[in-house]
Amino acid sequence: MKPRYFLILLILGAIWGSSFLFARITVGEFGAIPLSAVRSLIAAAVLFPMMLLSGGWKQFVAYWKHFIVLGLISTALPFTFITLTTQFSTAGFASILNSFTSIMSALIAWIWLKEYLSIQAILGICLSFIGVVIMVVDTQSISSELILLPVLTGLGAAFFYGLTGNYSKKYTDGLPSIVSATGCQVYAALFLLPPAIFLWPDNTISTGGWINAVILGLMCTALAFILFFQLLEKIGIVRTMIVTYLIPLFGVFWGFLFLDELITLNITIGAMLILAGVAMTTGVLSYFLQKKRDHAET
């Protein structure tokens, strides 16, 4: 991998890892649904003109039915669930749960698309599940009396992200990345705006709150989508999935650095088990072991 793409991977991991930090410090002012709506609306406003300039309007219109579905499952629901998770747990805790996306993707592909699931992948899923259980009993990372609430919303977000990848593969494969990204954000904003208006907080939102929301929309959504799809095009899905491991590392680090969040023993062990399980399930571990063997033979 060229140093340039490795640097982009690090930047993307840092950006997506920071989204949990910004969501946690902002959700109290907006509420989960209004904040998610603002985030999608800002991202859509940035991506839409870029899509038009790229000549993707005809494809945007032709695939509108699929973008309705993707807007719901790729953004509206997972953004809301992630924001709820950060409202009732630490940013680091939420980011670790998000790494379950690859596990969910593999399970959905196995059940829906009838893709083969190896013994190694099954063991990886079991290992990740054990990691989640270990994290759940760590009450220092959860502020809600309903301990399962942030866990279920975090896993729910991962489920819909996993469903997104499989749905896109089945129905929108081959579309330019800017068209897919724009379609997701435009229809997500349309889904979220009505309930956001109804649930808009009575209190005046601070300047800092608006700044954080803009950062979520511009940096953590619009820019992150562009970087992600660029990596997919240049280095492929296997290497791009390395970002799955970087997001929780940065998520925990930013929470520790800026919010003084504790990095407990349970969180550390649970995160290691989840990431190890993700490596086994996605085939990333096998990929790099094979590359190492090939290099040794040459």
N, C-alpha and C positions, 0 to 999 in steps of 0.2 A: 504494500500500500504506500502510495506517495505521501510524503510528509504533509502536503497540502490537505489531503483528505483526512488524514489523522487529526490534523488541527481542527478541521470542520467538525469532525466527530466530537472532539472535546468541547468545542463551542456549543454544539447542539445539546450535548449532555448537560452542560452548565446552564444553558437557557431553559431547557425543559425542567431541570431540577429546581431552578429558581421559581418556576410557576407556582409550586406548592407554597413557597415562602410568601409570594405576593398575594396569593389567594387567602392564606391564613390571616395576614395582617389587614386585609381589606374586606373580607366577608362580613365582619361585624357591622360595618357601616351600610353595605348594600343589601345583604341577604344573598343567599346562594343563587337564586334564579335571576334577579336583577344584575348581579355581577357577571354571571355567565352570558346574559344577553348583551351587556355592554362589550364584553370581550369579543364575542362573535361579530357584533355589528362593526366594531373598529376593524377587525381583521377582514371582513367582507368589503368594507369601504376601501381598504388598501389593495386587496387582491383583485377586485372586479375590474378596475381600469387596466391593471397589468394583463389580465386575461383578454380584454378587448384589444389591447395593443399587440398581443401575441397572435391574434386572428382566431381565437377559440370560440367566438360567439355561436357559430352554427352547431358545434358540438355541445356547447352549454345548453342550447335550446333542445337539441335532439335527445339528450339524456336527462331531461328535467325530472322524469318520474323516478329515476334511480337516485338523483340528487336529493329528492324529497326524503327518501329512505335514509340515504347517507347523512343528510343534514341532521336527522334525528338520532341515528345510532353512532355517528362518528363524533358529534360535537354537542348537540343540545343535551342529551342525557348524560354522557360521561363528564362534560364540563360541570353540570349541576351536581352530579354525584361526588366528583373530586372536591368541589368547593364545600359540600356538606361534610366530607371527611376531614378536611382541614379545619372546619369550624369546631369539630369535636375531638380532634386529636392533634398531635404535633405534625409539622410539615414533613419531617423525616419519616414518620410512621406512614403518612399518606403516600409519599413517593415510593417507599418500599412495596406497598401493596400494589402500586401501579405497575411494578415489574412483572406482576402476574399476567399481564397482557399476552405474552407469548404462550403461556400455558393455556389460557382460554382459547387463543387462536388455534392451537394444535388440537384441543378437544373438539372445538366446533368443526374444524376441517375433517376430523375423524368421523363425527356423527353425521354431519350434513353433506360434505363432499366425498365421503367414503375414502378419505386418504389414509394410507397405512400409518399406523402408530406403532413404533418399535418398542421392544422391551425396555430399552434405555429411556425412551420418552416416557413410558408409563412409570418407571422408577423415578424419573425426574419430577413428574407431577406429584407423586407421593411424597417426595422429599420436600417440595415446595409447600405442600399442604401442612406438613409437620412444622415447617418454618412459620407459617401463618398462625398455627395453634400456639406456638411458643411466644409469638408477638402479642397475641390476644390477651394472654394472662399478665402482660406487663401493663398494669393499670396506671403507671406513671406517665404513659404516653397518651392516655385517653382521658378527656375531661368530661365526657358524658356519663351519666349514671347508667345509661343503656350501653353497656360495653360493646355489644354486637353492632350498634348503629354505624359507627365509622368504619367498622370492618366490612359490613355488608355493602355500604355505599362505595367503599374503595374497590371491593371485588366486583361490584356492579359496573363501575367505570371500566375496569379491566375487561370484563365480559363484552361490553359493547365495543371497546376498541378491538378486541379479538374478532368480533362479528364483522366489524368494518372491513378488516383486511380480507376476510373470506368473501364477503359480499362484493367488494371491489374486484377481487380476482375473478369472480363468476360473471359479473355484469358490466363492469367498466374497465376491464383490462385493456391496456393499449392507449387509453386516453392520455393526452398531455397532462403533466402533473399540475400545471397552473389551472387548468380547467377543472380538474377534480377537486383541488383545494378550494377554488372559488365556489364551486357548486355546494360543497359541504358547508362553508361558512355563511353563504347567502341564505340557504334554506334553514340553517340552524337559527340564524337571527330572526327569520320569519316565525319559526316555532316559538322562540323564547320571548319575543317582544310583547305579545298579549298578556301572558302571565306576569311578565316583569313590570308592565305598567300597572297591573292590578295590585301587585305586591310591593310596589315602589315605596321605600321607607319614608316616613313622615319627617324624620330628622334631616337636617341639612348635611350633605356629604362634604367632608373637608377637602381642601385642596390636595392634601396628601393622598386621600382616598382616590380621587380622580386620577392623580398621577400614576398610582399603582395600577388602576384599571386600564389606563392607556398603555402602560408597559406590558400588561398581560395581553392586550389586543395586538399591539404592534410587534413586540419582541417575542413573547412566548407563544404567539399563534401565527401571525402572518410571516415573520422572518423565519421562525422555526419550521414551518411547512415548506418554505422555499429551500432551506438548507437540507431538510430531510429528503425531499424529492430529488434534489441534485445528487445526494449521496446514492440514492437508489439507482439513478441513471449511471453514475460513474464507477461505483465499486460493488454494486449488486446487493441483494437482500441479506445474504449471510453476514457480510462484513458490516453492513449498515445496522444490523441487529445488535452490534456491540453497544450501541447507544442505550439499549435496555439495561445494561449493567452500570452505565455511567450516570443515568438519571437518579437512581436512589442514592448513589454515593454523593453526588452533588446536593441532592435534596436534604440528606442528613447533615452535610457539611454546612450549607447555608443556614439551616435551622439552628445548628449549634453556634455558628458565628454571629448571627444577627438577632436571634431570639433566645439565646442561652438555653436551648433545648438539651435535655440530658440524652446522652448516648448510653443507654443501659445495656447490661449484659444480655437481656432477653432480645432487645432490638438487634444487637450485633450478631448473636447466634441465629436468630430468625432470618435476618437479611442474608447471611452467608448461605443458609440452607435454601432459601428461595432462589438466589442467584445461581447456585450450583444446579438446582433443579431446572431453572430456565436454560442453562447451558446444555444440559442433557436433553431436554425436550425439543429445543430448536435445532439441535444438531451442530451447534457452534463448537462444542467441545470436540466432537468427532472430526469436524472440518479441520480444526487446527492441529489435532493429533495426526491426521493424515498428511497435512502439509509438512509437519515436522518429519514424518517418516519418509516422505518423498524427497525432502531436502537432504536427509541423512544418506539416502541411497545414491544421490547424485554427487 
